[in-house]
Amino acid sequence: MAESDRRPGREDASGVASSDRADVGIDDVLDELRRERADFLNYKRRVERERAGEREASQGDLLRYLLPFLDELDRALGLIPRDLENHPWVQGVALSRGRLSSAFDELGVERFGAEGEPFDPARHEALFFDTDPVASDQRVASVVRPGYRVGNRLVRPAQVGVVGPDPHGASQQATTDGADERRDTAARQGQAAHPTRETQAGG
């Protein structure tokens, strides 16, 4: 009787242990699957970034060949005599220029460089600089040649003229103020070392 009473207990304990081992095995498999999925997602994102970078680089190389032609086209359209503005040939060239701009927009090509925008040395190439005593920062005063970029990749900086405060004005003023202060100090020290006649008479 006692032996028959003990057998169910042993079987129950063995079953619980087997169940625990099975749960641990499932958890390990699930953790491995999660790690594999995370690795795959990281790989997928890295591949997408690399492909996007290669695509931007290819577009940038192509743009470098096209931009000189585009610059010449813009200059030609800007110099059309007033009596020829409505000529069919001129209208056709302007239409082609507009379609080219639309194609650039669809490809993610951004044109930048406009009068009044803040000067950014990372995007702008300053050809000349003019000072303005009332200016508080440096801004684009004129655009010699627009710049272009694709996404975050700079294809060509904009060539601009810049206007802003005198970069040497503050330092020169500080130098002048310092010299005046040193001169006043030296004068006071000289008066102390060589008192005037009135001071000596009073003493």
Backbone torsions as a table, in degrees:
resi	resn	phi	psi	omega
1	MET	NA	-44.7	-178.4
2	ALA	-63.6	-38.4	-178.7
3	GLU	-67.2	-38.2	178.8
4	SER	-69.3	-28.0	178.2
5	ASP	-71.3	-31.3	-176.9
6	ARG	-80.2	-24.7	-173.9
7	ARG	-62.3	-45.0	178.8
8	PRO	-60.0	-35.4	179.4
9	GLY	-63.5	-43.5	179.2
10	ARG	-63.3	-42.2	-179.0
11	GLU	-65.1	-39.1	178.7
12	ASP	-64.1	-44.8	-179.6
13	ALA	-63.0	-40.7	178.9
14	SER	-65.3	-38.1	179.4
15	GLY	-67.0	-40.2	178.3
16	VAL	-64.3	-42.7	179.3
17	ALA	-62.9	-42.6	178.9
18	SER	-63.9	-39.8	178.4
19	SER	-63.9	-41.1	179.2
20	ASP	-62.8	-42.2	-180.0
21	ARG	-65.2	-37.2	178.9
22	ALA	-65.5	-40.5	178.9
23	ASP	-64.1	-41.2	178.8
24	VAL	-63.1	-40.7	178.7
25	GLY	-63.9	-39.5	178.2
26	ILE	-66.0	-41.5	178.4
27	ASP	-61.4	-40.6	178.6
28	ASP	-63.5	-42.0	179.7
29	VAL	-64.4	-42.9	179.5
30	LEU	-63.5	-42.4	177.6
31	ASP	-61.5	-41.1	179.2
32	GLU	-64.6	-40.1	178.2
33	LEU	-64.4	-39.7	178.3
34	ARG	-63.7	-41.9	178.8
35	ARG	-65.2	-41.4	178.5
36	GLU	-62.9	-40.2	179.8
37	ARG	-66.2	-42.2	178.8
38	ALA	-63.3	-42.0	178.3
39	ASP	-63.0	-40.4	-179.6
40	PHE	-65.9	-42.4	179.7
41	LEU	-64.8	-40.7	177.6
42	ASN	-63.6	-41.0	177.9
43	TYR	-64.2	-41.9	-179.7
44	LYS	-62.9	-44.4	178.9
45	ARG	-64.6	-39.5	179.2
46	ARG	-64.1	-41.7	178.5
47	VAL	-63.9	-41.0	179.5
48	GLU	-64.2	-40.8	177.7
49	ARG	-63.7	-42.8	-179.5
50	GLU	-64.8	-40.1	179.1
51	ARG	-66.8	-40.2	178.3
52	ALA	-63.9	-40.8	177.6
53	GLY	-64.2	-41.1	178.0
54	GLU	-65.4	-38.0	179.4
55	ARG	-66.4	-42.9	178.1
56	GLU	-64.4	-38.3	179.0
57	ALA	-64.9	-41.0	179.0
58	SER	-65.5	-42.2	178.0
59	GLN	-64.7	-38.3	178.6
60	GLY	-64.2	-41.3	177.9
61	ASP	-62.3	-41.6	179.3
62	LEU	-66.6	-39.6	-179.1
63	LEU	-63.7	-36.1	-178.9
64	ARG	-62.0	-28.9	175.6
65	TYR	-80.2	-31.9	-175.8
66	LEU	-84.7	-29.7	-172.4
67	LEU	-61.8	-40.5	177.2
68	PRO	-59.2	-40.4	177.1
69	PHE	-64.1	-39.7	179.2
70	LEU	-65.3	-38.4	177.7
71	ASP	-62.6	-43.7	178.8
72	GLU	-63.6	-37.8	179.3
73	LEU	-66.4	-41.2	178.4
74	ASP	-65.3	-40.6	179.2
75	ARG	-65.1	-40.4	179.5
76	ALA	-64.1	-43.0	179.3
77	LEU	-67.3	-28.2	179.4
78	GLY	-78.8	-12.6	-178.1
79	LEU	-110.7	14.1	-179.1
80	ILE	-69.2	128.6	177.1
81	PRO	-59.8	152.0	-176.1
82	ARG	-62.0	-33.7	-177.6
83	ASP	-76.5	-8.1	179.3
84	LEU	-109.7	3.5	-175.7
85	GLU	-60.8	-32.6	-178.4
86	ASN	-97.6	10.8	178.8
87	HIS	-67.5	137.8	-178.9
88	PRO	-55.6	-37.7	179.6
89	TRP	-64.6	-43.1	178.6
90	VAL	-64.2	-42.0	179.1
91	GLN	-63.0	-37.5	177.9
92	GLY	-65.8	-41.0	178.0
93	VAL	-64.9	-42.1	178.8
94	ALA	-63.7	-38.1	177.7
95	LEU	-65.2	-41.1	177.5
96	SER	-63.0	-39.6	177.9
97	ARG	-63.5	-39.6	178.5
98	GLY	-65.7	-39.1	178.1
99	ARG	-66.4	-36.1	177.5
100	LEU	-64.4	-40.8	177.0
101	SER	-63.0	-40.3	178.0
102	SER	-63.4	-40.0	177.9
103	ALA	-64.3	-39.8	176.9
104	PHE	-61.2	-42.3	179.8
105	ASP	-61.7	-41.5	-179.7
106	GLU	-66.6	-29.4	179.0
107	LEU	-85.5	-0.3	-180.0
108	GLY	80.9	20.0	178.5
109	VAL	-84.6	125.3	-178.5
110	GLU	-110.8	129.2	174.9
111	ARG	-97.0	136.6	-179.9
112	PHE	-141.0	167.2	-176.4
113	GLY	111.3	97.7	-178.7
114	ALA	-142.6	147.7	179.4
115	GLU	-61.6	135.2	177.4
116	GLY	95.9	-15.4	-179.8
117	GLU	-77.4	152.0	-179.7
118	PRO	-60.1	141.0	178.8
119	PHE	-74.1	128.4	179.6
120	ASP	-126.5	109.3	-177.3
121	PRO	-62.7	-17.5	177.6
122	ALA	-76.3	-20.8	-178.7
123	ARG	-118.6	-21.7	-174.7
124	HIS	-113.1	143.0	172.9
125	GLU	-109.9	109.7	-176.5
126	ALA	-78.9	120.9	178.2
127	LEU	-92.2	-28.8	176.3
128	PHE	-155.8	161.2	-175.4
129	PHE	-135.5	130.9	175.7
130	ASP	-118.0	142.1	180.0
131	THR	-92.9	147.5	177.2
132	ASP	-135.5	114.8	-175.2
133	PRO	-63.1	-21.9	-179.0
134	VAL	-97.6	-2.2	-178.8
135	ALA	-75.9	142.6	178.8
136	SER	-103.3	-16.9	178.1
137	ASP	-151.9	174.4	-178.6
138	GLN	-90.4	129.9	-179.5
139	ARG	-135.6	161.2	179.5
140	VAL	-74.6	122.5	179.4
141	ALA	-94.9	-32.6	179.0
142	SER	-154.9	154.0	-178.5
143	VAL	-114.6	116.6	177.9
144	VAL	-84.9	-39.9	179.5
145	ARG	-151.4	126.2	-177.5
146	PRO	-68.5	160.0	177.2
147	GLY	-106.0	164.3	-179.3
148	TYR	-140.6	150.0	174.0
149	ARG	-148.9	155.9	176.5
150	VAL	-120.3	111.5	-175.1
151	GLY	62.5	-125.0	177.3
152	ASN	-95.0	3.3	-176.3
153	ARG	-95.7	121.8	177.9
154	LEU	-78.9	122.3	177.9
155	VAL	-89.6	-43.5	-179.5
156	ARG	-156.4	129.8	177.3
157	PRO	-71.9	155.4	176.4
158	ALA	-82.5	133.0	175.9
159	GLN	-90.9	120.7	-170.9
160	VAL	-138.0	163.0	166.8
161	GLY	-101.2	141.6	-172.8
162	VAL	-119.0	143.3	173.6
163	VAL	-127.7	141.8	-178.6
164	GLY	-175.7	-177.8	179.2
165	PRO	-66.8	156.6	179.3
166	ASP	-64.8	116.5	-178.0
167	PRO	-65.9	-19.6	-180.0
168	HIS	-100.7	-4.9	-176.2
169	GLY	-63.9	-45.6	-177.5
170	ALA	-66.0	-41.9	-179.0
171	SER	-68.6	-38.1	178.5
172	GLN	-65.6	-39.6	178.3
173	GLN	-64.7	-41.1	178.8
174	ALA	-64.2	-38.9	178.7
175	THR	-64.9	-42.6	179.0
176	THR	-64.0	-44.4	179.0
177	ASP	-62.3	-39.9	179.5
178	GLY	-65.9	-39.5	179.1
179	ALA	-66.1	-40.4	177.9
180	ASP	-62.6	-42.1	-179.4
181	GLU	-65.6	-41.1	178.6
182	ARG	-65.8	-36.9	179.3
183	ARG	-66.6	-41.0	178.1
184	ASP	-65.2	-39.5	179.4
185	THR	-64.6	-42.5	179.1
186	ALA	-64.1	-37.8	178.9
187	ALA	-64.8	-41.8	178.9
188	ARG	-65.4	-39.8	178.7
189	GLN	-65.7	-36.6	178.4
190	GLY	-66.6	-38.1	178.2
191	GLN	-66.0	-36.7	179.7
192	ALA	-69.3	-36.5	-179.1
193	ALA	-76.9	-29.0	-179.1
194	HIS	-128.1	84.6	-178.3
195	PRO	-64.7	151.6	179.2
196	THR	-73.5	168.1	-179.2
197	ARG	-62.5	-38.0	-179.4
198	GLU	-61.8	-39.7	-180.0
199	THR	-66.2	-39.5	179.9
200	GLN	-67.9	-39.6	-179.9
201	ALA	-65.2	-40.8	178.5
202	GLY	-64.6	-31.4	179.3
203	GLY	-74.1	NA	NA
